């Protein structure tokens, strides 16, 4: 049991039994009276406030101010208090309410990208993702609740089975500089999309329609249009001539700072609630945290590989875990064809031995488990070889290897002959839009079937999945496939890949905000409320 868990147990018991003696507390929470005495000394300064049934924001701030967050144990207690008891936010970010007149508003967004990532002279791919969706509308928008919303297109209908589709475009579509959005520009966007390899013909079919012929059945075709955003053929500078709610006002390449203003001719009508916004990149955690603390930055998006650098600079601003993770997991793919994991008994041992709590703690808080707190090995010689790409994965591989009984995880490079050398492959596993990636990974003929997994029942279910357009049915089949894959020990899901943001704004999610793309594509319908902290 870690120290912070012990203290929190003590605090919780004292809340219910404020007059209990050390002996009564020891019996109630399962520890020695001597240990209780030591723990009571550590929380003595805070016990009166913590024993109250309800804490006000000011009281929480007072308690946290007494902790030295540079000391590891106290920093962990502070993080637990923040998570368990809430925080005093200085404002909120939410979607607008019906008939609401939002005030003039702005939003400052930042992204922390460590310099070792190598994107000093150009936007990081995630930043480019933001810029693309802010400035260029897609043909259609697919929401996770199953609804399809028209953007540049108003509809998409199957003409012959699911291999030929007719796309209907909005009338009088124009770029922000007034020039028309042409059919040629939309066709060019198709040719550069991921669906391009199966398009055999695309041609105009009337003034505002396109006919798209595919080489195979694709019932999921309308949902693919979510990622197709035409670009202007006559504009040399990106993000200045746009089809979305915003356009670039100025760009500072030295600081990788983008300032956006409203697109006055946005075809969806109405003024965006956020009048202007800034997207900035930070490479130094101290500078990024300072910007959030002094109010010049509203949201700091922190990819996991940058999370650990934040822990060196404690802050009172909460790091919020977003309530969606887009079907993205840390996962271990097992090689069932040779080696130790060809024996199902070893797979059972491995799955049961993995310290999921240590993995979750590391991913959520960057805390490395102490050697003596790691579980004892289930088998003295169970020394598996794990392929991974390094960084975060190397420590996860170490944790898994240690769980299996290895003194080290023995991670190997994924560039070698992985199928011949590795017992398992550790990676991030993205299910894909409505489980669309499962076939590539687990069909017997899948292009990324790492270890040649094969199950006729899974193949048949994946065939049904690929022919199904209804999102709820796809979800049901996808979950069944995942259940079979886990029963076969083709994959072990370790932990979800959550997204994090450092912000003094409380981000309020609803049905219109279910993933990152929803947030960006609804940016013009968001409002920011700033208020002084209580």
N, C-alpha and C positions, 0 to 999 in steps of 0.2 A: 504494500500500500504506500503510495507516495505521500509526502509530507502535507501537501495542500489538501488531499482528500481527507486525511486524518483531522486537520484543523476544521474543515468544513463540516465533518461529522460532529465534531465537538460543538461547533457553533449551532448547528441544527438542533442538537439534543438540548443545549442550554436554552434555546428559544422555547422549547416545550416544557422544560423542567428547570426554571431559573434558580431554584433553591437546592438543586441536587448536589450531593457531596461528591468528592472525587471517586469514592468507592461505587456510588450509584451510577455515576457517568461511565466508569470503567465497565461495569456489568452491562449497562445499556448499549454501549457501542462496541464492546468486545476488545478491550485493551487493558493493560495493567494500570493500577492506580498511580504508579510512579510515572508512567508515560503521560497520563492525564494531567498530572501536576506540571510536567514540563510544557505541555501544550497550552495549559491555561496561562502560564507566564507569557507565552508568545502572543496570545490574543487579549491579554489583560487590558491593554490600552484601548482596545476596540470593543470589548465584550458588551458594554452597556448599549452602544449604538446598534450592534449586530443582533442583540437579543430582542429588539423591538420588532413587532409584527410587520410594520410598514415603514419603509425608509423614504424620506423625501429626497429629491435630487440634491439639495444643498447638503444634506447629511452624508450622502454617498460621496460627494466631492470632498467633504471634510475628511472622511475616513481614508479615501485614496491619497489625499495630500500628505497624510502621515506615513505612508509607505515609501520606502526607498526602492523605487522600481529598477534601480541598477543592480540590486541584490537579487539573484535568481529566484529564491523562494518567495520573496515579497512581491516580485514582479508577477509570479505565477498566481499568487493570491489576488493581486489587483485585477488580473485578467479574468479570473473566476468570478470576482465580484461584478465586473462589468457585464459578463455574460448572464449571470444568474439574477442580478437585481436591476438590470436596465441602466439607462444613461440619461443625462439631461442634454437633449439636443437643442441646437440653436435655430432650428428651422426644419422644414420638410420639403421634399420633392415628391410630387404626386401628379397623377393625371387630372385634368380639369373636370369639374363637375358640370352637369347640364346648366346652360344659361348663366354660367359664371363669367363675370367680368374680371379677368385677372389683371393685376397691376403690371406696370412696366417691369420686366424681369430680365435677368441675365443668368448665365451659368458658366462657371469656370471649371473645366475638366482637365485633369492631369493623368499621366501614366508614368509609372516608375520603370525605367528600363536600364539595368546595370550596364556600364560601359563595356564589360566583357562580352555582351551579346553581339557587339560588332555592328550596330546600326547608328553610328554617330553622324553620318552624312546623308541619311535618308530615313523616312518613317519606318518604324517597326511594323511587321505585318499586321499586328493587332491594331495599331494606330491607323494604318491604311484602311483596314476594315471599317473603322469608325468613319473616316473621312468619306469613303465611298458611299456608305449608306446615308450619311447626312446630306450629301449633295446630289445624288443620282437616285431617282426612284426606280424600283423594279417594275416589271410588267404586272405581277400580281404579288400579294402578300398572303402568306399562309400563317395563320395563328395556331398556337398549340391547342386551342379548344376545338379545332377542326374547321373553323370558318376560313373562307377564302375571300379576300378583299381586293377589289380592282384598284390598280394604280394607273400606270400608263395604258394598260389594257382594261377593258370592262368585262371580258369574259373569255372562256376557253372551252370549246366543246369538241367531243370526239365525233369524227365524221365516219370513219370506217374502223370498227373495232376500237382498239386503243393504239393503233399504229399510224393513224392520220388525224390531225387536229386542226381546228380552225380557230385562229386568234383574232378577236375583235378589239381594235384600238379605240381610244378616246378620239373624238373629233377635235380638230384644230389644236393638236399638241404642239407646244412651243418651248424652246429653251429660254433661259432667263434673259437672254439678249433680244428676244422677240423673233428669232428665226425658227422656222418649223422643224420639228423632230421628224425626220424622214423615215420611210420604210427601209431604205438602204442602211441607215444607222442601226435600226432594230435588227435587221438581218445580220449585220456585222457582229452585233452583240451575241446572237445565237452561235455564230461561227467560232467565237472565242470562249464559249461556255463549256462546262463539263459534259453537257449532253450532246455536244457537237459530233462525237464519233458515231452516233447512231442516227444522225439526221442525213437522209439521202437526198432530200429536196425541200427547199423552202421558197415560196413565191407569193407575190401579191394575189389576192383573191377579192377584187373590188377595191374601192377607195380606201377603206379603213380596216381591211382584213388581210391576214396572212394564212396560207395553207402550209402546214408542216408535215412532211412525210418522214416516218421513222423506219428503220430497218428491222424493228422488232416491236412487239407489244409493250407499251409503257403506260399503264393506268395511272402512274404517279406523275405524269407529265405536267399537269397544272401546278403541282407543288414545286416542281423544278424551276418554275419561272420566278420564284422568290429570289433567286440569286442572279437573275439576268437583268442587268441595268445598262441600257444603251448609253454610250458616251458621245459627245458632240464631235463631229468630224472636222469642224471648221475652227475649233479652239485649240491653240497650241499650249496654253497654260491650264493645268488641271484645276478643278474646283471653282473656277471663276464663272464659267458658263455652265449652268446646272439645270436639272429638271426637278430637283427636290426642294424642300422648304428653305434651304439656306444656300448661300454662295460665299466664296472666299473674299474677304475685304482686304486683308493683308497677310503676309507670311514673313516671318523672321527665320531664315535658314540657320543662323548661328545658334538660336535657341530652340529650333524646331517648334515654333509657336504659330498656330493658325487662329486667326480671328474671323468669325463668320457673322454675316448679317442676313436679314430676311431676304428671300427672293420675292420681290414685289408682285411678280406675275405668276406665282405658284398656282397651278391649274386646279388644285383642290379647294381653293377659295378660303377666305378668312385669314386673319393675321395670326401668325404663330404666337403662342403665349410667351415663349422665350424670345425676346427681341433680338438678342445677340448672344453668342457663346464663343468661348475660347477653348482650344484644345492645345495643351502644352505637354512636352516631354521633359521628364526629369531623369538625370543619371545618378544624382547623389541623394541618398535617403534623407540626410539632414536638411537639405534645401526643400525637398518635397514636403516633409513634415512641418517645417517652419511655415511654408505657404498655406498649409491647411490650418495650422494653429492661428495664424494672424488674419485669416479670413480672405486671403487673396485666391484661394483655391477651394472649391466646393466639394469636388469629388476627386479622390486619387485612386485610380484603378491599379491594383497590385497583383501581377501574376505571381503564381506560387514561387517561382524561382527567385523572385525578389523579396519574398516575405522575410527570410531570415535576416536580411540586411536591415530591416526595420527594427528588429529587436534590440539593436545596439543603441537606438535612439528612442527611449520610452516617451510616450505622449499620452495626454489625457483624452485625445480625440479617439472615439471608438473605431475599431476595425470591424466592419460589418460583413457578415457572411450572407451572401445573396441567397434567397430562398429557392433558387433553381440551379441545377447543374447540367442541364441539357443532355441527360443520358450519357454522361462522360465519367468513366471510372478509371482508377488505377487497377490494373488486372494482371494476373499471372497466367500465361498460356503454358500448358503442360505438354511435354513431348511423351506421348503414350506408346511410341513405336519401339523404343529401345531404352536401355538404361534403367535406373532405379524406378522411375515413374511409369514404366510399363506394367509394374505390379500395382494393382488397385489398392492393396493394403498400404503401400507406401504413400499413395495419394491421400488416403484417409488419414494417415499419420501426419502428413504435411499440413493438410487443411485444418486438422484439429489442433496442431501445435502452433500455427502462426499467431503471433501476438498482435491481434487487430487493434487493441487499445493503444499499444506503443506506436503503431503505424498512424492511427488517427491523431494521437497527440503530436507527433512529429509534423504531420501535414497541416494540422490546424494551428499549432502554436510554435512550430520550429523547435520543439524541445526534443533533445536526444535522450533516449532512455539510458539510465545508468546500467552498467554491465551486470551488477548484482540483482537488478530488478527484472532482467530478461528471463523468460521461462527456461526451465531446465530442458535438456534435449531429450526427445522421446527415443532416440536410437543413437548409439555411440558412433556408428560409421555412416550415418545418413548424410553424406556430403554431396549436395546437389550443385550443379553448375548452372548459373542464371545468366542469360544474355540480357544486357540492358544498355542504354545509351549514355550512362554516366550522370553526374550531378545528383539531383534528388533521387534518381532511381538507384544509384549505387548504395546509398544508405538504406533504402527500402530493401534492396537485395541482401544487404548485410543482416538486417533484422530477420528476413525470411530464412536466410541460411543459418543464422544463429538459432532460430526456432527449430530448425530441422536437425540441429546437432553439430553443425559445422562451426569451427572457430572463426571462419570468415565465409562470406557469401560466395566467393569465387566468381564474381561477375566477369563475363567475357564480352568482347566487342561484337556488335550485331553485324559487323561488316564481313565476318568470317562465314564459314559454312555452318550456319546456326543449327540447321536440322541435324547435322552430324555431330556437333560438339556440345550443344546445350541440352540440359534437362528441362529448362523452362525459359520463357521469354517474358520479361517484365516491361510493361509499357502502359500508356494511356489508351483506353478502349472507348471509342466513341461509337455508340450504337448507330448513329446516323439518323437522318430525318425519317421518323416513323420506322426505325429499325432497318433502314435501307443498307447499312454496311454489313449486316450479318451474313449475307450470301458471299461476299468477297472474303470473309474471314473463316467461315465454317462450312460452306458447301464443299463437297468432295472435290469439285473442280474450281473452287474459289481462287482468284488470282493472288490473294494474300493469306492463303491457308498455310500458316507457318510450319506446322508439323504434320501435314497430310491427314488431318482429322476426317473421318468418314463415318456417317451413320445414315442409312437409307431413309429412316423415319425423319431425320432432320432435313435431308435433301428434299423430301416430299413437302414438308411444311414450309421450307424456304421457297419452293416453287409456288405454293399457294400465296405466300406473303408477297412475292414479287408481282403476282397478278391481281393484287387487291389494292383498290384506291381508297376505300373507306378507312379513315384514320383509327376509329375505335376497333375495327376488326383487325387492322394491322397490329395495333397495340396488343390485342389478345393473343394473336399468333406469335408475335415477337416475344412476349413474356413466356409462352409455352416453350419456344425454342431455347431461350436462355435457361429455363429450368432443366431441360434435357442436357444442355451443354454442361451445366454444373454437375448433374448426376453422373455424366460420363467423365468428369474431371478434365474436360477440354479446356476449361478456364476457371480460375478462382477470382472472384471479384473482391478486391481488398478494401477499397474505400472510394466514395464519390469524389470527383474533382470539382470542388466548389470554387466560386469566384469571390473575391474580396475587394472591398473598397474602404478606404479611410476617409471618413466624412463626418462633419458636424451636423449634416442634414439627416433627418430620419427619412429613409427612402420608403415610400408607401406603395406597395405593389397591389395590383388588382388583375382582373382578367385580361386587361390590355397589355400588361407587362409580365410576360411569362418566360422570356429569355432575353439575351443580350440584343438580338436583332430587333425584338419588339421595343426595347427601350430606345434604340436609335431611331427606328422608323416611326416612333410616336413622339420624337423629341419636340416636334412643333405643337404637340397637344399637352405638354407638361407645363406645370407652373411651379415656381419656387417661392416658398414663404420663408422669410428670414425674420427671426425674432431674437431678442436678447435672452441669454440663458438666465434661468431663475436662480 
